[in-house]
Amino acid sequence: MLNVALWSLAAFAVVTRPHASPGVEAARGYLQLLLCAVYVAGCAFRCVLPVIDIPRLVLVDSRLSSVLIGRSVATVAELCFAAQWALMLHQMASLSRSPVGQAVSVTIVPLIVLAEGCSWYAVLTAEQRAHAAENSLWGLSAALLVAAVLVIGPQRLAALYAPVIAGGVLYVAFIFVYDVPMYWSRWLADHAQGRKCLSIADGWVDVRRRWTVSYRWEDWKDEMPWMSLYFTFGVWSSIWLVYASSGGRTH
């Protein structure tokens, strides 16, 4: 509810803000707002109906809690989130005429498409290494974004510079210190216990039909750090991009 309210405030700001170049700035603001709306809605859905994908654990016993629906919603939302960052970087790179920034801006979304493919493979086959690969690609994308912003420098859109650097560094650290090792250790545990992966066909049937309700802290405790950050700071950064990108000025 808080995130939806914050998005509504951002929408009001975009609609009522005067623009120096109405056509370009307004279009950029509305596009960021639309992409943000999809991400906020997707996160709201997943926050109300959380799922742990591979063991098919849910909190709410509903068909809407199925892994197939949850993963589909996440895919669309995360691609929109990646597109927001790509647009922001392209804006900065265009203003500064940075070929490095422009190259990275067109690389981010394809990397996240590949990450989503890894995620689907992990979900369908129960192969935890694919989740490690997925999160590594997210971390790589963020690292490239930070590097590109450092190359561009604070001369353009200065309001974006420090938050992107600080947030990006913290995100990359979290991904490679917590997320990737977590999934890798799960794969090692599965490998040690001789657990077999599903075929993609069997996994497709499984994600549609199987979910198990669990309220056990032991089942959810490892998911809580990333879920808590994802549904708060992740969404807030998406909303912040709406303000920052539509209100940026050259310096």
MARKE-420576 format. One record per residue: residue number from 1; residue in three letters; x, y, z of N, C-alpha, C, CB in turn. Coordinates in steps of 0.2 Angstrom, whole numbers, always signed. Glycine has a CB too. Example, Ala and Ser with C-alpha at 12.3 -4.5 7.8 and 13.67 -1.06 7.14 Angstrom:
2
 num residu   n.X   n.Y   n.Z  ca.X  ca.Y  ca.Z   c.X   c.Y   c.Z  cb.X  cb.Y  cb.Z
   1    Ala   +66   -28   +39   +62   -22   +39   +66   -16   +39   +57   -22   +45
   2    Ser   +64   -11   +35   +68    -5   +36   +64    +0   +39   +70    -3   +29
END
This chain:
251
 num residu   n.X   n.Y   n.Z  ca.X  ca.Y  ca.Z   c.X   c.Y   c.Z  cb.X  cb.Y  cb.Z
   1    Met    +4    -6    +0    +0    +0    +0    +4    +6    +0    -5    +0    +6
   2    Leu   +10    +6    +4   +14   +12    +4   +17   +13    -3   +20   +11    +9
   3    Asn   +20    +7    -6   +23    +8   -13   +18   +11   -18   +26    +1   -15
   4    Val   +12    +9   -18    +7   +11   -22    +6   +18   -21    +0    +7   -22
   5    Ala    +5   +20   -15    +4   +28   -13   +10   +32   -16    +4   +28    -6
   6    Leu   +16   +29   -15   +22   +33   -17   +22   +33   -25   +29   +29   -15
   7    Trp   +20   +28   -28   +20   +28   -36   +14   +34   -38   +18   +21   -39
   8    Ser    +9   +34   -34    +4   +39   -36    +6   +46   -35    -2   +38   -31
   9    Leu   +10   +47   -30   +14   +54   -29   +18   +55   -35   +17   +54   -23
  10    Ala   +22   +50   -37   +27   +51   -43   +23   +52   -49   +31   +45   -44
  11    Ala   +17   +49   -50   +13   +50   -56   +10   +58   -56    +7   +45   -56
  12    Phe    +8   +60   -50    +6   +67   -49   +11   +72   -51    +3   +68   -42
  13    Ala   +18   +70   -49   +23   +74   -50   +25   +75   -58   +29   +72   -46
  14    Val   +24   +69   -61   +26   +69   -68   +21   +73   -72   +26   +62   -71
  15    Val   +14   +72   -70    +9   +75   -74    +9   +83   -73    +2   +72   -72
  16    Thr   +11   +85   -67   +10   +92   -66   +17   +96   -66    +8   +93   -59
  17    Arg   +23   +93   -67   +29   +96   -68   +30  +100   -74   +35   +91   -66
  18    Pro   +32  +106   -74   +34  +109   -80   +40  +107   -83   +34  +117   -79
  19    His   +41  +106   -90   +47  +104   -93   +50  +109   -97   +45   +97   -97
  20    Ala   +57  +109   -97   +60  +114  -102   +59  +112  -109   +67  +114  -100
  21    Ser   +59  +105  -110   +58  +103  -117   +52   +98  -117   +64   +99  -120
  22    Pro   +46  +101  -117   +40   +97  -116   +39   +90  -119   +34  +101  -117
  23    Gly   +41   +90  -126   +40   +84  -129   +45   +78  -127   +42   +85  -137
  24    Val   +51   +79  -126   +56   +74  -125   +56   +73  -117   +63   +77  -126
  25    Glu   +56   +78  -113   +56   +76  -106   +49   +73  -103   +57   +83  -102
  26    Ala   +44   +75  -106   +37   +73  -104   +37   +65  -106   +31   +77  -107
  27    Ala   +39   +64  -112   +39   +57  -115   +43   +52  -110   +41   +56  -122
  28    Arg   +49   +55  -109   +54   +51  -104   +50   +50   -98   +60   +55  -104
  29    Gly   +47   +55   -95   +44   +54   -88   +38   +49   -88   +42   +61   -86
  30    Tyr   +34   +50   -94   +28   +45   -94   +31   +38   -95   +24   +47  -100
  31    Leu   +36   +37   -99   +39   +30  -100   +41   +27   -94   +44   +30  -106
  32    Gln   +45   +31   -90   +48   +29   -84   +42   +27   -79   +52   +34   -81
  33    Leu   +37   +31   -79   +31   +30   -75   +27   +24   -77   +26   +36   -75
  34    Leu   +27   +23   -83   +23   +16   -85   +27   +10   -83   +22   +16   -93
  35    Leu   +34   +10   -84   +38    +5   -83   +38    +4   -75   +45    +6   -85
  36    Cys   +38    +9   -71   +38    +9   -64   +31    +6   -62   +39   +16   -61
  37    Ala   +26    +8   -65   +19    +5   -63   +19    -3   -64   +14    +8   -67
  38    Val   +22    -5   -69   +22   -12   -70   +26   -16   -64   +25   -14   -77
  39    Tyr   +32   -13   -63   +36   -16   -57   +33   -15   -51   +43   -12   -57
  40    Val   +30   -10   -49   +26    -9   -43   +21   -14   -42   +24    -2   -42
  41    Ala   +17   -14   -47   +11   -19   -47   +14   -26   -47    +7   -18   -54
  42    Gly   +19   -28   -50   +22   -35   -50   +24   -36   -43   +27   -36   -55
  43    Cys   +28   -32   -40   +30   -33   -33   +24   -33   -28   +35   -27   -31
  44    Ala   +19   -29   -29   +13   -29   -24   +10   -36   -25    +8   -24   -26
  45    Phe   +10   -39   -31    +7   -46   -31   +11   -51   -28    +6   -47   -39
  46    Arg   +17   -50   -29   +22   -55   -26   +23   -54   -18   +29   -55   -29
  47    Cys   +22   -48   -16   +22   -47    -9   +16   -50    -5   +23   -40    -7
  48    Val   +10   -50    -8    +4   -53    -5    +4   -60    -6    -2   -50    -9
  49    Leu    +7   -63   -11    +7   -70   -13   +14   -72   -14    +3   -72   -19
  50    Pro   +18   -72    -8   +25   -74    -9   +26   -82   -11   +29   -72    -3
  51    Val   +31   -83   -14   +33   -90   -16   +40   -91   -16   +30   -91   -24
  52    Ile   +42   -97   -14   +49  -100   -14   +49  -104   -20   +52  -103    -8
  53    Asp   +52  -103   -26   +50  -106   -32   +52  -113   -32   +54  -103   -37
  54    Ile   +58  -115   -31   +60  -122   -32   +57  -127   -28   +68  -123   -31
  55    Pro   +56  -126   -21   +52  -131   -17   +45  -130   -17   +54  -130   -10
  56    Arg   +42  -125   -21   +35  -123   -22   +32  -122   -16   +32  -130   -26
  57    Leu   +35  -118   -11   +32  -116    -5   +28  -109    -6   +37  -116    +1
  58    Val   +22  -109    -3   +19  -103    -3   +16  -101    +4   +13  -103    -8
  59    Leu   +13   -95    +5   +10   -93   +11    +2   -93   +10   +12   -86   +13
  60    Val    +0   -93    +4    -7   -92    +3    -9   -98    -1    -9   -85    +0
  61    Asp   -14  -102    +1   -16  -108    -3   -21  -105    -9   -20  -113    +1
  62    Ser   -18  -104   -14   -22  -101   -20   -19  -103   -27   -23   -93   -19
  63    Arg   -23  -103   -32   -20  -105   -38   -16   -99   -41   -26  -106   -44
  64    Leu   -17   -93   -38   -13   -87   -40    -6   -87   -36   -17   -81   -37
  65    Ser    -6   -92   -32    +1   -93   -29    +5   -98   -32    +0   -95   -21
  66    Ser    +3  -101   -38    +7  -106   -42   +13  -102   -44    +3  -108   -47
  67    Val   +18  -106   -44   +25  -104   -46   +25  -101   -54   +30  -110   -46
  68    Leu   +21  -104   -58   +20  -102   -65   +18   -95   -65   +15  -107   -69
  69    Ile   +12   -93   -61   +10   -86   -61   +15   -82   -58    +3   -86   -58
  70    Gly   +18   -84   -52   +22   -79   -49   +28   -78   -53   +24   -82   -42
  71    Arg   +31   -83   -56   +37   -82   -60   +36   -78   -66   +40   -89   -62
  72    Ser   +30   -79   -69   +28   -75   -75   +27   -67   -73   +21   -77   -78
  73    Val   +24   -66   -68   +23   -59   -65   +30   -56   -64   +19   -59   -59
  74    Ala   +35   -60   -61   +41   -57   -59   +45   -56   -65   +45   -63   -55
  75    Thr   +45   -60   -71   +48   -59   -77   +47   -52   -80   +47   -65   -82
  76    Val   +40   -51   -81   +38   -45   -84   +40   -39   -80   +30   -45   -85
  77    Ala   +39   -39   -73   +41   -34   -69   +48   -32   -69   +39   -35   -61
  78    Glu   +52   -37   -69   +60   -36   -68   +62   -34   -75   +63   -43   -66
  79    Leu   +59   -36   -80   +62   -33   -87   +60   -26   -87   +58   -37   -93
  80    Cys   +54   -24   -84   +53   -16   -84   +57   -13   -80   +45   -16   -82
  81    Phe   +59   -16   -74   +64   -13   -70   +71   -12   -73   +65   -17   -63
  82    Ala   +73   -17   -77   +79   -16   -80   +79   -11   -86   +81   -23   -83
  83    Ala   +73   -10   -89   +72    -5   -94   +73    +2   -91   +66    -6   -98
  84    Gln   +70    +3   -85   +71    +9   -82   +78   +11   -81   +67    +9   -75
  85    Trp   +82    +7   -79   +89    +8   -78   +93    +9   -84   +93    +3   -74
  86    Ala   +91    +6   -89   +94    +7   -96   +92   +13   -99   +92    +1  -101
  87    Leu   +86   +16   -98   +84   +22  -100   +87   +28   -97   +76   +23  -100
  88    Met   +88   +27   -90   +91   +32   -86   +99   +33   -88   +91   +30   -79
  89    Leu  +102   +27   -89  +109   +27   -91  +110   +30   -98  +112   +20   -91
  90    His  +105   +28  -103  +105   +31  -110  +104   +39  -110  +100   +28  -114
  91    Gln  +100   +41  -105   +99   +48  -104  +106   +52  -102   +94   +50   -99
  92    Met  +109   +49   -97  +115   +52   -95  +121   +51  -100  +118   +48   -89
  93    Ala  +121   +46  -104  +126   +45  -109  +125   +49  -115  +126   +38  -111
  94    Ser  +119   +50  -117  +117   +55  -122  +119   +62  -121  +110   +54  -124
  95    Leu  +118   +64  -115  +119   +71  -113  +127   +72  -112  +116   +73  -106
  96    Ser  +130   +67  -110  +138   +68  -110  +141   +65  -116  +140   +64  -104
  97    Arg  +138   +63  -121  +141   +60  -127  +146   +55  -125  +144   +65  -131
  98    Ser  +144   +50  -121  +149   +45  -118  +147   +38  -122  +148   +44  -111
  99    Pro  +152   +36  -126  +151   +30  -130  +150   +24  -125  +156   +29  -135
 100    Val  +154   +24  -120  +154   +19  -115  +147   +18  -112  +160   +20  -109
 101    Gly  +145   +24  -109  +138   +24  -106  +133   +21  -111  +136   +31  -104
 102    Gln  +133   +23  -117  +128   +21  -122  +129   +14  -124  +129   +25  -129
 103    Ala  +135   +11  -124  +136    +4  -125  +133    +0  -119  +143    +2  -126
 104    Val  +134    +2  -113  +131    -2  -107  +124    -1  -107  +134    +1  -101
 105    Ser  +121    +5  -109  +114    +6  -109  +110    +1  -113  +112   +13  -111
 106    Val  +113    -1  -119  +110    -6  -123  +111   -13  -121  +111    -4  -130
 107    Thr  +116   -14  -116  +118   -21  -114  +114   -23  -108  +125   -21  -112
 108    Ile  +111   -19  -104  +108   -20   -98  +102   -25   -99  +106   -14   -94
 109    Val   +97   -23  -104   +91   -27  -104   +93   -34  -107   +86   -23  -109
 110    Pro   +97   -35  -112   +99   -41  -115  +102   -46  -109  +103   -41  -121
 111    Leu  +106   -43  -105  +109   -47   -99  +103   -49   -95  +114   -43   -95
 112    Ile   +98   -45   -93   +93   -47   -89   +88   -52   -92   +89   -41   -87
 113    Val   +87   -51   -99   +83   -56  -103   +87   -63  -102   +83   -55  -110
 114    Leu   +93   -63  -102   +97   -70  -101   +96   -72   -94  +105   -69  -103
 115    Ala   +96   -67   -89   +95   -69   -82   +88   -72   -81   +96   -63   -77
 116    Glu   +83   -69   -84   +77   -72   -83   +76   -79   -86   +71   -67   -87
 117    Gly   +80   -80   -92   +80   -87   -94   +83   -92   -90   +84   -87  -101
 118    Cys   +89   -90   -86   +92   -94   -81   +87   -95   -75   +98   -90   -78
 119    Ser   +83   -90   -73   +78   -91   -68   +73   -96   -70   +75   -84   -66
 120    Trp   +70   -95   -76   +65  -100   -78   +68  -107   -78   +62   -98   -85
 121    Tyr   +74  -108   -81   +77  -115   -81   +78  -117   -74   +84  -114   -84
 122    Ala   +80  -113   -69   +81  -115   -62   +74  -117   -59   +84  -110   -58
 123    Val   +69  -114   -61   +62  -115   -58   +59  -121   -61   +57  -109   -59
 124    Leu   +60  -122   -67   +57  -128   -71   +61  -135   -69   +57  -127   -78
 125    Thr   +68  -134   -68   +72  -140   -67   +74  -141   -60   +78  -140   -72
 126    Ala   +73  -136   -56   +75  -137   -49   +83  -137   -48   +72  -143   -45
 127    Glu   +86  -134   -53   +93  -133   -53   +96  -127   -50   +96  -134   -61
 128    Gln   +98  -127   -44  +100  -121   -40  +106  -117   -43  +101  -123   -33
 129    Arg  +110  -120   -47  +115  -117   -50  +113  -112   -55  +120  -122   -54
 130    Ala  +107  -113   -58  +104  -108   -63  +102  -102   -59   +99  -111   -67
 131    His  +100  -102   -53   +98   -96   -49  +105   -92   -48   +94   -98   -43
 132    Ala  +110   -96   -46  +116   -93   -45  +119   -89   -51  +122   -98   -43
 133    Ala  +118   -92   -57  +119   -88   -63  +115   -82   -64  +119   -93   -69
 134    Glu  +108   -83   -63  +104   -78   -64  +106   -72   -60   +97   -80   -62
 135    Asn  +107   -73   -53  +109   -67   -49  +116   -64   -51  +109   -70   -42
 136    Ser  +120   -69   -53  +127   -66   -55  +126   -61   -61  +131   -72   -58
 137    Leu  +121   -63   -66  +120   -58   -71  +117   -52   -69  +115   -61   -76
 138    Trp  +113   -52   -64  +110   -46   -61  +116   -42   -58  +105   -47   -56
 139    Gly  +120   -45   -54  +126   -42   -51  +130   -39   -56  +130   -46   -47
 140    Leu  +132   -42   -62  +136   -40   -67  +133   -34   -71  +137   -45   -73
 141    Ser  +126   -34   -72  +123   -28   -75  +123   -22   -70  +115   -30   -76
 142    Ala  +123   -23   -64  +123   -17   -59  +130   -15   -59  +121   -19   -52
 143    Ala  +135   -19   -59  +142   -17   -59  +144   -13   -66  +147   -23   -59
 144    Leu  +141   -15   -71  +142   -12   -77  +139    -5   -77  +140   -16   -83
 145    Leu  +133    -4   -74  +130    +2   -74  +134    +7   -69  +123    +1   -70
 146    Val  +136    +5   -64  +141    +9   -59  +147   +11   -63  +142    +5   -53
 147    Ala  +150    +6   -67  +156    +8   -70  +155   +13   -75  +159    +2   -73
 148    Ala  +149   +13   -79  +147   +17   -84  +146   +24   -81  +141   +15   -88
 149    Val  +142   +25   -76  +141   +31   -72  +147   +34   -70  +136   +30   -66
 150    Leu  +152   +30   -67  +159   +33   -65  +162   +36   -71  +163   +28   -62
 151    Val  +162   +33   -77  +165   +35   -83  +162   +42   -85  +165   +30   -89
 152    Ile  +155   +42   -85  +152   +48   -87  +153   +54   -82  +144   +47   -87
 153    Gly  +154   +53   -76  +155   +58   -71  +149   +62   -69  +160   +63   -74
 154    Pro  +150   +66   -64  +144   +70   -61  +142   +76   -65  +146   +71   -54
 155    Gln  +145   +77   -71  +144   +84   -74  +137   +84   -77  +149   +85   -80
 156    Arg  +134   +78   -78  +127   +78   -81  +123   +75   -76  +127   +75   -88
 157    Leu  +117   +78   -75  +112   +75   -71  +115   +73   -64  +109   +68   -74
 158    Ala  +118   +78   -61  +121   +77   -55  +117   +74   -49  +124   +83   -52
 159    Ala  +111   +75   -49  +106   +72   -44  +106   +64   -44   +99   +75   -45
 160    Leu  +108   +62   -50  +108   +54   -51  +114   +51   -49  +106   +52   -58
 161    Tyr  +120   +55   -49  +126   +52   -49  +128   +48   -42  +131   +57   -50
 162    Ala  +128   +52   -37  +129   +49   -30  +125   +43   -28  +130   +54   -25
 163    Pro  +118   +44   -29  +113   +39   -27  +115   +32   -31  +106   +41   -28
 164    Val  +116   +33   -38  +117   +27   -42  +123   +24   -40  +117   +29   -49
 165    Ile  +129   +27   -39  +135   +24   -37  +134   +21   -30  +141   +30   -36
 166    Ala  +131   +24   -25  +131   +21   -18  +126   +15   -19  +128   +26   -13
 167    Gly  +120   +16   -21  +116   +10   -22  +118    +5   -26  +109   +13   -25
 168    Gly  +121    +6   -31  +124    +1   -36  +129    -3   -32  +127    +4   -42
 169    Val  +134    +0   -29  +139    -4   -25  +136    -8   -20  +144    +1   -22
 170    Leu  +132    -6   -16  +128   -10   -11  +125   -16   -14  +124    -5    -7
 171    Tyr  +121   -14   -19  +118   -20   -22  +122   -25   -25  +114   -17   -28
 172    Val  +128   -23   -28  +133   -28   -31  +136   -32   -25  +138   -25   -35
 173    Ala  +137   -29   -19  +140   -32   -14  +135   -37   -11  +142   -27    -8
 174    Phe  +129   -35   -10  +124   -40    -8  +123   -46   -12  +117   -36    -7
 175    Ile  +123   -45   -19  +122   -50   -24  +127   -56   -23  +122   -48   -31
 176    Phe  +134   -53   -23  +139   -58   -23  +142   -60   -16  +145   -55   -26
 177    Val  +139   -57   -11  +141   -59    -4  +136   -63    -1  +142   -53    +1
 178    Tyr  +129   -62    -3  +124   -66    +0  +120   -70    -5  +119   -61    +4
 179    Asp  +117   -67   -10  +113   -71   -14  +116   -77   -18  +110   -66   -19
 180    Val  +122   -75   -22  +125   -80   -26  +128   -86   -21  +131   -77   -30
 181    Pro  +131   -85   -16  +133   -90   -11  +127   -94    -9  +137   -87    -6
 182    Met  +122   -91    -7  +116   -95    -5  +114  -100   -10  +110   -90    -3
 183    Tyr  +113   -98   -16  +110  -103   -21  +116  -108   -23  +108   -99   -27
 184    Trp  +122  -106   -22  +127  -111   -24  +128  -116   -18  +134  -107   -24
 185    Ser  +127  -114   -12  +127  -119    -6  +121  -123    -7  +127  -115    +0
 186    Arg  +116  -121    -9  +110  -125   -10  +111  -131   -15  +103  -121   -12
 187    Trp  +114  -128   -21  +116  -133   -26  +121  -139   -23  +119  -130   -32
 188    Leu  +126  -137   -19  +130  -141   -17  +127  -146   -12  +136  -138   -13
 189    Ala  +122  -144    -8  +118  -148    -4  +114  -153    -8  +114  -144    +1
 190    Asp  +111  -151   -13  +107  -155   -17  +111  -160   -21  +103  -151   -23
 191    His  +117  -158   -23  +122  -163   -26  +124  -168   -21  +128  -159   -29
 192    Ala  +126  -166   -15  +128  -171   -10  +123  -176    -8  +130  -167    -4
 193    Gln  +116  -174    -8  +111  -178    -7  +108  -182   -13  +105  -174    -4
 194    Gly  +111  -181   -18  +110  -185   -24  +103  -183   -27  +110  -192   -23
 195    Arg  +100  -177   -26   +94  -175   -29   +95  -174   -36   +92  -169   -26
 196    Lys   +90  -177   -40   +90  -176   -47   +85  -170   -50   +87  -183   -50
 197    Cys   +88  -167   -55   +84  -162   -58   +78  -164   -62   +88  -157   -62
 198    Leu   +73  -160   -63   +67  -162   -67   +69  -160   -74   +61  -158   -65
 199    Ser   +66  -164   -79   +66  -161   -86   +62  -155   -86   +63  -167   -91
 200    Ile   +63  -151   -92   +59  -145   -93   +52  -147   -94   +62  -141   -99
 201    Ala   +50  -152   -97   +43  -154   -98   +40  -156   -91   +42  -160  -103
 202    Asp   +43  -160   -87   +41  -162   -81   +40  -156   -76   +45  -167   -77
 203    Gly   +45  -151   -77   +45  -145   -73   +39  -141   -74   +51  -141   -73
 204    Trp   +37  -140   -81   +32  -136   -83   +25  -139   -80   +31  -136   -91
 205    Val   +24  -145   -80   +18  -148   -77   +18  -147   -69   +18  -155   -78
 206    Asp   +24  -147   -66   +25  -147   -59   +23  -139   -56   +32  -149   -57
 207    Val   +26  -134   -60   +25  -127   -58   +18  -125   -58   +29  -123   -62
 208    Arg   +14  -129   -63    +7  -127   -64    +3  -130   -58    +5  -129   -71
 209    Arg    +4  -136   -56    +0  -140   -52    +2  -140   -45    -1  -147   -55
 210    Arg    +8  -139   -43   +10  -141   -36   +12  -134   -32   +16  -146   -36
 211    Trp    +9  -134   -26   +12  -129   -22   +10  -131   -15    +9  -122   -23
 212    Thr   +14  -129   -10   +14  -132    -3   +14  -126    +2   +19  -137    -1
 213    Val    +8  -125    +6    +8  -120   +11   +13  -121   +17    +1  -119   +13
 214    Ser   +17  -116   +18   +21  -117   +24   +22  -111   +28   +28  -119   +22
 215    Tyr   +21  -111   +34   +22  -105   +39   +28  -106   +43   +16  -104   +43
 216    Arg   +32  -111   +42   +38  -113   +46   +44  -108   +44   +41  -120   +44
 217    Trp   +46  -105   +50   +52  -100   +49   +58  -103   +46   +54   -97   +56
 218    Glu   +59  -109   +47   +65  -113   +44   +64  -113   +37   +65  -120   +47
 219    Asp   +58  -113   +34   +58  -113   +27   +59  -106   +23   +51  -116   +25
 220    Trp   +57  -101   +27   +57   -94   +24   +63   -90   +26   +51   -91   +26
 221    Lys   +67   -92   +32   +72   -87   +34   +77   -85   +29   +75   -91   +40
 222    Asp   +79   -89   +25   +84   -88   +20   +82   -83   +15   +87   -94   +17
 223    Glu   +75   -83   +14   +72   -79    +8   +71   -72   +11   +66   -82    +6
 224    Met   +70   -71   +18   +68   -65   +20   +72   -59   +19   +67   -65   +28
 225    Pro   +79   -60   +19   +83   -54   +18   +82   -51   +11   +91   -55   +18
 226    Trp   +82   -55    +5   +82   -53    -1   +75   -50    -3   +84   -58    -6
 227    Met   +70   -54    +0   +63   -52    -1   +61   -45    +2   +58   -57    +2
 228    Ser   +64   -44    +8   +63   -38   +12   +66   -32    +8   +65   -38   +19
 229    Leu   +72   -33    +5   +75   -28    +2   +72   -27    -5   +82   -29    +1
 230    Tyr   +70   -32    -8   +67   -32   -15   +60   -28   -15   +65   -39   -18
 231    Phe   +56   -29   -10   +49   -26   -10   +49   -19    -6   +45   -30    -6
 232    Thr   +55   -17    -4   +56   -10    -1   +60    -6    -5   +58   -11    +6
 233    Phe   +67    -7    -4   +72    -3    -8   +72    -4   -15   +79    -4    -5
 234    Gly   +70   -10   -17   +70   -11   -25   +65    -7   -28   +69   -18   -26
 235    Val   +59    -7   -25   +53    -3   -27   +54    +4   -27   +46    -5   -24
 236    Trp   +57    +6   -21   +58   +14   -20   +63   +16   -25   +61   +15   -13
 237    Ser   +68   +12   -27   +73   +15   -32   +69   +15   -39   +79   +10   -33
 238    Ser   +65   +11   -40   +61   +12   -46   +57   +18   -46   +56    +6   -47
 239    Ile   +54   +20   -41   +50   +26   -40   +54   +32   -41   +45   +26   -34
 240    Trp   +60   +31   -37   +65   +37   -37   +67   +39   -44   +71   +35   -33
 241    Leu   +68   +33   -49   +70   +35   -55   +65   +39   -59   +71   +28   -59
 242    Val   +58   +38   -58   +53   +42   -61   +54   +49   -60   +46   +40   -59
 243    Tyr   +56   +51   -53   +57   +58   -51   +64   +60   -54   +57   +59   -44
 244    Ala   +69   +57   -53   +76   +59   -55   +76   +60   -63   +81   +54   -53
 245    Ser   +74   +55   -67   +74   +55   -74   +70   +60   -77   +73   +48   -77
 246    Ser   +64   +62   -75   +60   +67   -78   +62   +74   -75   +53   +65   -76
 247    Gly   +65   +74   -70   +67   +81   -67   +74   +83   -68   +65   +81   -60
 248    Gly   +78   +78   -71   +86   +80   -72   +87   +86   -76   +89   +73   -75
 249    Arg   +92   +89   -75   +95   +95   -79  +102   +94   -80   +93  +101   -75
 250    Thr  +104   +97   -86  +111   +97   -87  +115  +102   -83  +113   +98   -95
 251    His  +121  +101   -81  +125  +105   -77  +132  +107   -80  +126  +102   -70
END
